[in-house]
Amino acid sequence: MDILEYESTQETKSHGHGNFPFNIYLCSIPLDFTSVPLHWHNDMEIIYIKKGRGTVTVNLAPFLVGEGDIVVVPPGQLHAIGQLEQYSMEYENIIFSLPMLMAAQGDTCTEKYFQPLVQGTATFRCHFPAGSPQYPALSRCLDAMDEICKTFPEGYQLAIKGQLFSFFYGLAPASSAPLSRQKHKSLDRLKDILKYVETNYHEKITIADAAGICGFSESHFMKFFKTTMAVSFTDYLNSYRLTMAARMLASSSDSIANIAAETGFENLSYFNRVFKRKYGCTPTGFRSRH
């Protein structure tokens, strides 16, 4: 199960369908899960903080966020959500497919605004706290979508699309220069390896496997990953597996031994030890708390 599937298990305001791929998920950290590890997907994502404080990372840039803040994540960008110290955080996760707003034959909106986002050639400032100039327009659109999704009136899909177009109109003044070619290439390599971990974390993964994804030697890969992520690949892999294990402990009745095995830990005593190091309690204690 990947990160997006885990996000989809939370309370849903609007159930997306193939011909209307739009959802609003209500999430809470650490109540629902302790964190959302660094990942990426092809959908557009808007994170709207409703209560509390936390952290959101976009393309390796961390932001401290609080009540009311808006974070916009274009398709393909790396992002993560985490807990800040002892604070909890409730937020809406608005996820939709950008092509739902694009004209089949192409038009000015599609060619000038949406295609560059899909292709990764356009960027804009992604964090909008309450005091930012664009904030009033952006928050009005998100609040309006919340109201629409309370009752789903006839034609609500039209209303949602209208608010999304208005949201992008509000984003237009926040456009910025695209990433340098070298930065873009590094992030693409990192995305490949993180997606590989997300898909295969339950299997045995070696440094050689990971290096092969990037086309690097093992030594070059280890240096690249540590420089880019500020953590070794082995530590990142263990942390990701532990995050998945914590979610399974909180959401299923599987035995701890099975969960350890399903998240890539071959040795149960090692799993118990590293789990306690990360979460400050045993897997059994974690399950009882959640």
Secondary structure, DSSP 8 states (H G I E B T S, - for coil): --HHHHHTTSEESS--BTTB-EEEEEEEETTT-SEEEEE--SSEEEEEEEEEEEEEEETTEEEEEETT-EEEE-TT--EEEEE-TT--EEEEEEEE-GGGGS-TT--HHIIIIIHHHHHT--EE--EE-TTSTTHHHHHHHHHHHHHHHHH--TTHHHHHHHHHHHHHHHHGGGEE----HHHHHHHHHHHHHHHHHHHHTTS---HHHHHHHHT--HHHHHHHHHHHHSS-HHHHHHHHHHHHHHHHHHH----HHHHHHHTT-S-HHHHHHHHHHHHSS-HHHHHHH-
